[in-house]
Amino acid sequence: MDRAHLEALSIHDLRRMATAAGIASAKKSIIVAALADDYRDGPSVHMDPVTTLTPPPVEDREQVIWPDVPPGTADINGSYVLPPWYQELTAAVTIGHVELMGPAGSGKTLAVHHLAAAQGRRLAVVTADGGLRKRDLVGTRELIGGRTVFQASEFASAAKNGDWALIDEANMAEPDALGFLNGMLDRPGTIGSTFVVGGRAIEVHPDFRCFLTRNPGYQGTKLMNEALRDRFWSITVPPLLGEGLTAMLRAHKVRKAYIPDAVMMIERLYVAWEGQRISYQISPRRALAAAKMADLTKTPFRDMLTTSILTKIDVQHERNAVAAVIKAVWTARDYSG
């Protein structure tokens, strides 16, 4: 291959060719010189800083076990109500990775599951709320049958095979995980990005899509790296309130009598959080859980909803602040009723 053709290639393509030829160098000019025909026919010892690599025998390389990524599913109780931003999500996934930002319980995660199921995609799901590390995204070494093998993660399999992956609560992830994502998500829809699994470079499939969900301002979250966020199409998901919340509760077959109380409570608590009167963000999931428990235990819905909310708050002064808002809501409901 002549030098002019090599000069026109990207550095990513050149590095892959250099690795295959047993050449290691970070400089494009050195790689081009080493790969050019006039050099390849010359001496076997290359000019410094080019070094020759001897790949290990295939049988000595670490075995990697790739798990299957499960099909996407949207198992919900009732009919799925398409949110107003669903069309934007459908369009965004055709061009690259997608970030969904919004409060807890606004339907971010469910929308990704629903879209994956609707398009027949496999979906690897990773939850970052426990402090996601790089090893959770790549995999770990394990001892199987007396031999050490590398067990790749479902996320790594999805990236390799062109499936989808969802990272929930991404702004709770650790820096090493975010740095890993930053390096392997730079070329959605094209070839060129790689990541290392079991000591070998793996190509990121052009069809691979990564979804991030996060709750800006939620307790325990971190600021996201701007370089990483730049690799995603960002969609701001509004809180699930008013008619949208009513439609969701009806779709989940919540008793009609419960819905007005649930909607008013969730709305007032969200306004209190937004106004920094309380620091705990209340999810509409509390209303769904309370409705089910009220039916099962024959307990008044208001009592069950209050319990469902307050038992999720550990800090006493925060629990007292939320309890004060709840009391005001029930008083207003009794007065208006």
CORSUL-V14322 format. One record per residue. N is the residue number from 0. RES is the residue in three letters. NEAR is the number of other C-alpha atoms within 12 Angstrom. Layout:
n:N res:RES near:NEAR
n:N res:RES near:NEAR
This chain:
n:0 res:MET near:19
n:1 res:ASP near:17
n:2 res:ARG near:22
n:3 res:ALA near:14
n:4 res:HIS near:16
n:5 res:LEU near:26
n:6 res:GLU near:21
n:7 res:ALA near:16
n:8 res:LEU near:22
n:9 res:SER near:20
n:10 res:ILE near:22
n:11 res:HIS near:25
n:12 res:ASP near:23
n:13 res:LEU near:32
n:14 res:ARG near:30
n:15 res:ARG near:27
n:16 res:MET near:25
n:17 res:ALA near:31
n:18 res:THR near:25
n:19 res:ALA near:18
n:20 res:ALA near:24
n:21 res:GLY near:24
n:22 res:ILE near:33
n:23 res:ALA near:29
n:24 res:SER near:30
n:25 res:ALA near:19
n:26 res:LYS near:20
n:27 res:LYS near:28
n:28 res:SER near:25
n:29 res:ILE near:27
n:30 res:ILE near:39
n:31 res:VAL near:35
n:32 res:ALA near:31
n:33 res:ALA near:40
n:34 res:LEU near:37
n:35 res:ALA near:24
n:36 res:ASP near:17
n:37 res:ASP near:14
n:38 res:TYR near:20
n:39 res:ARG near:22
n:40 res:ASP near:14
n:41 res:GLY near:14
n:42 res:PRO near:11
n:43 res:SER near:16
n:44 res:VAL near:17
n:45 res:HIS near:23
n:46 res:MET near:19
n:47 res:ASP near:15
n:48 res:PRO near:18
n:49 res:VAL near:26
n:50 res:THR near:21
n:51 res:THR near:21
n:52 res:LEU near:16
n:53 res:THR near:13
n:54 res:PRO near:17
n:55 res:PRO near:12
n:56 res:PRO near:8
n:57 res:VAL near:10
n:58 res:GLU near:8
n:59 res:ASP near:12
n:60 res:ARG near:16
n:61 res:GLU near:23
n:62 res:GLN near:23
n:63 res:VAL near:29
n:64 res:ILE near:24
n:65 res:TRP near:25
n:66 res:PRO near:21
n:67 res:ASP near:22
n:68 res:VAL near:28
n:69 res:PRO near:22
n:70 res:PRO near:24
n:71 res:GLY near:27
n:72 res:THR near:24
n:73 res:ALA near:26
n:74 res:ASP near:16
n:75 res:ILE near:19
n:76 res:ASN near:18
n:77 res:GLY near:15
n:78 res:SER near:16
n:79 res:TYR near:25
n:80 res:VAL near:27
n:81 res:LEU near:24
n:82 res:PRO near:28
n:83 res:PRO near:21
n:84 res:TRP near:25
n:85 res:TYR near:27
n:86 res:GLN near:16
n:87 res:GLU near:23
n:88 res:LEU near:34
n:89 res:THR near:25
n:90 res:ALA near:16
n:91 res:ALA near:26
n:92 res:VAL near:33
n:93 res:THR near:23
n:94 res:ILE near:22
n:95 res:GLY near:28
n:96 res:HIS near:41
n:97 res:VAL near:39
n:98 res:GLU near:39
n:99 res:LEU near:41
n:100 res:MET near:35
n:101 res:GLY near:30
n:102 res:PRO near:33
n:103 res:ALA near:34
n:104 res:GLY near:32
n:105 res:SER near:35
n:106 res:GLY near:39
n:107 res:LYS near:38
n:108 res:THR near:39
n:109 res:LEU near:31
n:110 res:ALA near:36
n:111 res:VAL near:43
n:112 res:HIS near:34
n:113 res:HIS near:30
n:114 res:LEU near:34
n:115 res:ALA near:32
n:116 res:ALA near:20
n:117 res:ALA near:19
n:118 res:GLN near:20
n:119 res:GLY near:17
n:120 res:ARG near:29
n:121 res:ARG near:35
n:122 res:LEU near:39
n:123 res:ALA near:38
n:124 res:VAL near:36
n:125 res:VAL near:36
n:126 res:THR near:26
n:127 res:ALA near:30
n:128 res:ASP near:23
n:129 res:GLY near:18
n:130 res:GLY near:26
n:131 res:LEU near:28
n:132 res:ARG near:26
n:133 res:LYS near:30
n:134 res:ARG near:30
n:135 res:ASP near:31
n:136 res:LEU near:39
n:137 res:VAL near:38
n:138 res:GLY near:28
n:139 res:THR near:26
n:140 res:ARG near:22
n:141 res:GLU near:18
n:142 res:LEU near:15
n:143 res:ILE near:13
n:144 res:GLY near:7
n:145 res:GLY near:7
n:146 res:ARG near:13
n:147 res:THR near:18
n:148 res:VAL near:23
n:149 res:PHE near:27
n:150 res:GLN near:28
n:151 res:ALA near:35
n:152 res:SER near:30
n:153 res:GLU near:34
n:154 res:PHE near:43
n:155 res:ALA near:49
n:156 res:SER near:35
n:157 res:ALA near:37
n:158 res:ALA near:45
n:159 res:LYS near:35
n:160 res:ASN near:27
n:161 res:GLY near:29
n:162 res:ASP near:33
n:163 res:TRP near:45
n:164 res:ALA near:44
n:165 res:LEU near:42
n:166 res:ILE near:41
n:167 res:ASP near:35
n:168 res:GLU near:39
n:169 res:ALA near:41
n:170 res:ASN near:37
n:171 res:MET near:32
n:172 res:ALA near:35
n:173 res:GLU near:28
n:174 res:PRO near:23
n:175 res:ASP near:20
n:176 res:ALA near:30
n:177 res:LEU near:34
n:178 res:GLY near:25
n:179 res:PHE near:28
n:180 res:LEU near:45
n:181 res:ASN near:28
n:182 res:GLY near:22
n:183 res:MET near:37
n:184 res:LEU near:38
n:185 res:ASP near:30
n:186 res:ARG near:29
n:187 res:PRO near:35
n:188 res:GLY near:24
n:189 res:THR near:21
n:190 res:ILE near:24
n:191 res:GLY near:27
n:192 res:SER near:31
n:193 res:THR near:30
n:194 res:PHE near:31
n:195 res:VAL near:26
n:196 res:VAL near:35
n:197 res:GLY near:26
n:198 res:GLY near:21
n:199 res:ARG near:20
n:200 res:ALA near:21
n:201 res:ILE near:26
n:202 res:GLU near:30
n:203 res:VAL near:35
n:204 res:HIS near:28
n:205 res:PRO near:29
n:206 res:ASP near:28
n:207 res:PHE near:39
n:208 res:ARG near:45
n:209 res:CYS near:51
n:210 res:PHE near:46
n:211 res:LEU near:43
n:212 res:THR near:45
n:213 res:ARG near:41
n:214 res:ASN near:37
n:215 res:PRO near:27
n:216 res:GLY near:23
n:217 res:TYR near:27
n:218 res:GLN near:23
n:219 res:GLY near:22
n:220 res:THR near:23
n:221 res:LYS near:22
n:222 res:LEU near:23
n:223 res:MET near:31
n:224 res:ASN near:22
n:225 res:GLU near:14
n:226 res:ALA near:16
n:227 res:LEU near:29
n:228 res:ARG near:30
n:229 res:ASP near:20
n:230 res:ARG near:29
n:231 res:PHE near:33
n:232 res:TRP near:28
n:233 res:SER near:26
n:234 res:ILE near:28
n:235 res:THR near:25
n:236 res:VAL near:29
n:237 res:PRO near:25
n:238 res:PRO near:34
n:239 res:LEU near:33
n:240 res:LEU near:33
n:241 res:GLY near:23
n:242 res:GLU near:19
n:243 res:GLY near:26
n:244 res:LEU near:35
n:245 res:THR near:30
n:246 res:ALA near:24
n:247 res:MET near:33
n:248 res:LEU near:39
n:249 res:ARG near:27
n:250 res:ALA near:21
n:251 res:HIS near:26
n:252 res:LYS near:22
n:253 res:VAL near:31
n:254 res:ARG near:23
n:255 res:LYS near:18
n:256 res:ALA near:19
n:257 res:TYR near:29
n:258 res:ILE near:33
n:259 res:PRO near:29
n:260 res:ASP near:37
n:261 res:ALA near:45
n:262 res:VAL near:38
n:263 res:MET near:32
n:264 res:MET near:38
n:265 res:ILE near:41
n:266 res:GLU near:30
n:267 res:ARG near:31
n:268 res:LEU near:37
n:269 res:TYR near:33
n:270 res:VAL near:22
n:271 res:ALA near:25
n:272 res:TRP near:27
n:273 res:GLU near:20
n:274 res:GLY near:13
n:275 res:GLN near:17
n:276 res:ARG near:22
n:277 res:ILE near:28
n:278 res:SER near:26
n:279 res:TYR near:36
n:280 res:GLN near:39
n:281 res:ILE near:43
n:282 res:SER near:35
n:283 res:PRO near:38
n:284 res:ARG near:29
n:285 res:ARG near:32
n:286 res:ALA near:41
n:287 res:LEU near:35
n:288 res:ALA near:26
n:289 res:ALA near:35
n:290 res:ALA near:36
n:291 res:LYS near:26
n:292 res:MET near:24
n:293 res:ALA near:26
n:294 res:ASP near:20
n:295 res:LEU near:13
n:296 res:THR near:13
n:297 res:LYS near:14
n:298 res:THR near:17
n:299 res:PRO near:20
n:300 res:PHE near:33
n:301 res:ARG near:33
n:302 res:ASP near:25
n:303 res:MET near:28
n:304 res:LEU near:40
n:305 res:THR near:36
n:306 res:THR near:25
n:307 res:SER near:28
n:308 res:ILE near:34
n:309 res:LEU near:31
n:310 res:THR near:21
n:311 res:LYS near:21
n:312 res:ILE near:23
n:313 res:ASP near:14
n:314 res:VAL near:15
n:315 res:GLN near:14
n:316 res:HIS near:16
n:317 res:GLU near:24
n:318 res:ARG near:25
n:319 res:ASN near:21
n:320 res:ALA near:23
n:321 res:VAL near:37
n:322 res:ALA near:30
n:323 res:ALA near:21
n:324 res:VAL near:31
n:325 res:ILE near:34
n:326 res:LYS near:22
n:327 res:ALA near:19
n:328 res:VAL near:29
n:329 res:TRP near:25
n:330 res:THR near:17
n:331 res:ALA near:16
n:332 res:ARG near:19
n:333 res:ASP near:12
n:334 res:TYR near:9
n:335 res:SER near:11
n:336 res:GLY near:10
